[in-house]
Amino acid sequence: MPGRTADNVYAVGALVERADAVALIIDADRARAEGAEAAALATSVVDRARPDSIAFAFATAREQARRARGMLGADVREALDATRARMPRKVVPDKLHEFLTWTRERAALATGIVEASAARDDTYHLFTLGRASTRALVTVRTLAERAPTAIEPGDAAALLRACGALEIFRARSAAEPSLADVEHLLLADPGVPHGLPYALAAIDRAVAAIHDHGSDAACCPRPATVPDDPAARIPSPMTLDALPAIRDAVTARVDVAAASAG
């Protein structure tokens, strides 16, 4: 696959995942926001000039999908076209949760189409690599930014909500979550889709699949995992106290994976 097209496919996966991640974070903040703060949140998500907005993520994903039209199926492009066409220009605070739910549904639709219908070739694995890389970065950055100040009642629950793991916790326990629960679910449990262990494993699998598909093992074998780089070695065990080092290592690992896959 040409390098530019590969970048486009990777970007679509990354941007769709970013829209979902932003929706989770804003929804967690929305639950605690009032007045001007709530209004600012509602305005930020549809500001097409803001690179961190949901509207920007979907619009850019659509453009990247159009550039990769030879690789991504028409149904993915049509889903992103429809999402952009239905993107509101304004969201009032009272309708913010409804909009964020719609956002997550549209992201899930695009991802579901790829999961259900794409051949397991480089296109699929690059899309998956973009998603997993974005999820790893968003989770570790959210934790690094918010965990140190999560000292008030409800802070741990808000952190789990922002990282997409609160419902998993609720299914397992009726207790109020603690920072120990945050650490376990997002830094230790390999079965939590929004957790770091799951995302890092997905990155390794995608890179290995791309290498397996694109190499001739008889004459020029390629590495089966993300190449080793001292800067990209994740501290073990992962703990909340080690978040600054984990964040730096995850950032390096994502960069190495993207370069290796490309």
C-alpha positions in Angstrom: 0.0 0.0 0.0 1.4 3.4 -0.9 2.7 5.3 2.2 0.3 8.2 1.7 -2.7 5.9 1.4 -1.6 4.0 4.5 -1.4 7.3 6.4 -4.9 8.1 5.3 -6.4 4.8 6.5 -4.5 5.0 9.8 -5.8 8.6 10.3 -9.4 7.5 9.7 -9.2 5.0 12.5 -7.4 7.5 14.8 -9.9 10.3 14.2 -13.0 8.1 14.6 -11.5 6.9 17.9 -10.7 10.5 18.9 -14.3 11.5 18.4 -15.5 8.7 20.7 -12.8 9.6 23.3 -13.7 13.3 23.3 -17.4 12.3 23.8 -16.5 10.3 26.8 -14.4 13.0 28.4 -16.9 15.8 27.7 -19.7 13.6 29.1 -17.8 13.1 32.3 -17.2 16.8 32.6 -20.8 17.6 31.7 -22.1 15.7 34.7 -20.3 18.2 37.0 -20.6 21.4 35.0 -23.0 24.2 35.5 -23.8 27.6 33.9 -21.1 29.1 31.8 -18.9 26.0 32.1 -21.7 23.8 30.7 -22.3 26.2 27.9 -18.6 26.3 27.0 -18.5 22.5 26.8 -21.6 22.4 24.6 -20.0 25.0 22.3 -16.6 23.3 22.1 -17.7 20.0 20.7 -19.1 21.4 17.5 -16.5 24.1 16.9 -15.2 23.2 13.5 -12.1 25.4 14.0 -11.0 23.5 17.1 -8.7 20.4 16.3 -9.9 18.8 19.6 -13.6 19.1 18.8 -15.9 16.2 17.7 -16.9 18.1 14.6 -13.3 18.6 13.5 -12.5 14.9 14.1 -15.4 13.6 12.0 -14.9 16.2 9.2 -11.2 15.3 9.0 -11.9 11.6 9.1 -14.3 12.0 6.2 -11.6 13.8 4.1 -9.0 11.2 4.9 -11.5 8.4 4.0 -12.1 10.1 0.6 -8.4 10.2 -0.1 -8.2 6.4 0.8 -11.3 5.6 -1.3 -9.5 2.8 -3.1 -8.9 1.0 0.2 -11.8 1.9 2.5 -15.2 0.6 1.4 -17.9 2.9 0.2 -20.1 2.1 3.2 -17.5 3.6 5.6 -17.2 6.7 3.5 -21.0 7.0 3.3 -21.3 6.7 7.1 -18.8 9.4 7.6 -20.5 11.6 4.9 -23.8 11.2 6.7 -22.2 12.0 10.1 -20.7 15.2 8.8 -23.9 16.2 7.0 -25.9 15.7 10.3 -23.3 17.5 12.5 -25.1 20.4 14.2 -23.7 23.9 14.2 -24.9 24.4 17.8 -25.6 22.3 20.8 -27.4 23.7 23.9 -26.3 22.4 27.3 -29.6 20.5 27.9 -29.0 18.5 24.7 -25.3 17.9 25.2 -25.6 14.4 26.6 -27.9 13.5 23.7 -25.4 14.8 21.2 -22.5 12.9 22.9 -24.5 9.7 22.8 -25.2 10.3 19.1 -21.4 10.9 18.6 -20.5 7.6 20.1 -23.1 5.8 18.0 -21.7 7.3 14.8 -18.2 6.4 15.8 -19.4 2.8 16.6 -21.1 2.6 13.3 -17.9 3.5 11.3 -15.9 1.1 13.4 -18.5 -1.6 13.2 -18.6 -1.5 9.4 -14.9 -2.0 9.2 -15.1 -4.8 11.8 -17.9 -6.6 10.1 -17.0 -6.2 6.4 -13.4 -5.4 5.9 -10.9 -8.1 4.8 -8.2 -8.7 7.3 -5.6 -7.1 5.2 -3.4 -4.0 5.6 -6.4 -1.7 5.4 -8.1 -3.3 8.4 -4.9 -3.5 10.4 -3.9 0.1 9.7 -7.4 1.3 10.7 -7.2 -0.8 13.9 -3.7 0.5 14.6 -4.9 4.1 14.4 -7.7 3.4 16.8 -5.6 1.5 19.3 -2.9 4.1 19.2 -5.3 6.9 19.8 -7.0 5.0 22.6 -3.7 4.4 24.3 -2.7 8.0 24.1 -6.0 9.4 25.2 -6.3 7.0 28.2 -2.7 7.6 29.5 -3.0 11.4 29.0 -6.3 11.6 30.7 -5.1 9.6 33.7 -1.8 11.6 33.9 -3.7 14.9 33.9 -6.6 14.0 36.2 -5.5 11.2 38.6 -3.2 13.3 40.7 -6.0 15.7 41.6 -8.7 13.0 42.0 -9.2 13.3 45.8 -12.9 14.3 46.2 -15.8 11.9 46.4 -16.9 10.9 42.9 -13.6 11.8 41.3 -12.6 8.1 40.7 -16.0 7.5 39.1 -15.7 10.5 36.9 -12.2 9.4 35.8 -13.5 5.9 34.9 -16.4 7.5 33.0 -14.0 9.8 31.1 -11.9 6.7 30.1 -14.9 4.6 29.2 -14.6 2.0 32.0 -17.3 3.0 34.5 -19.9 0.7 33.1 -17.5 -2.3 33.4 -16.9 -1.3 37.0 -20.6 -1.0 37.7 -21.2 -4.5 36.2 -18.7 -5.9 38.6 -19.4 -4.0 41.8 -22.1 -2.0 43.6 -19.5 -0.1 45.6 -18.2 3.4 44.9 -15.0 3.2 42.8 -11.7 4.2 44.2 -8.4 5.1 42.7 -7.3 1.5 43.3 -10.1 0.5 41.0 -9.0 3.0 38.4 -5.5 1.6 38.5 -6.7 -2.0 38.2 -9.2 -1.4 35.4 -7.1 1.0 33.2 -3.5 -0.1 34.0 -3.7 -3.8 34.8 -6.8 -5.5 33.5 -6.1 -6.8 29.9 -9.8 -7.3 29.3 -10.9 -3.7 29.5 -11.2 -2.3 25.9 -10.3 1.3 27.0 -7.5 0.2 29.3 -3.8 0.6 28.5 -3.0 -3.2 28.5 -5.7 -3.9 25.9 -4.7 -0.9 23.7 -1.0 -1.8 23.8 -1.7 -5.4 22.9 -3.9 -4.3 20.0 -1.0 -2.1 18.8 1.3 -5.1 18.8 -1.2 -7.3 17.1 -1.8 -4.8 14.3 1.9 -4.2 13.7 2.5 -7.9 13.6 -0.3 -8.5 11.1 0.9 -5.7 8.8 4.4 -7.1 8.9 3.2 -10.7 8.3 1.1 -9.6 5.3 3.8 -7.4 3.7 6.9 -9.6 4.1 8.4 -12.5 2.4 9.5 -14.6 5.3 11.9 -16.7 3.2 14.1 -13.8 2.2 13.4 -10.7 4.2 11.6 -11.4 7.5 10.2 -8.4 9.3 9.7 -8.0 13.1 6.5 -9.5 14.4 6.0 -6.9 17.1 6.7 -3.2 17.7 10.5 -2.9 17.4 12.2 -2.5 20.8 13.2 1.0 21.7 14.4 1.9 25.2 12.2 5.0 25.2 9.1 2.9 24.3 9.5 0.3 27.1 6.4 0.5 29.3 7.2 0.5 33.0 6.0 -2.7 34.7 3.9 -3.0 36.7 1.9 0.0 35.5 0.7 2.1 38.5 -0.8 5.5 39.0 2.4 6.7 40.6 4.3 5.9 37.5 2.0 7.8 35.1 4.5 10.4 33.9 6.9 7.7 32.8 4.1 5.6 31.4 2.8 8.5 29.4 6.2 9.2 27.8 6.7 5.5 27.0 3.3 5.1 25.5 3.9 8.2 23.3 7.2 6.8 22.1 5.6 3.3 21.5 2.9 4.8 19.4 5.4 6.7 17.3 7.6 3.6 16.9 4.6 1.5 15.9 3.3 4.0 13.3 6.8 4.3 11.8 7.3 0.5 11.8 3.9 -0.2 10.2 4.3 2.5 7.6 
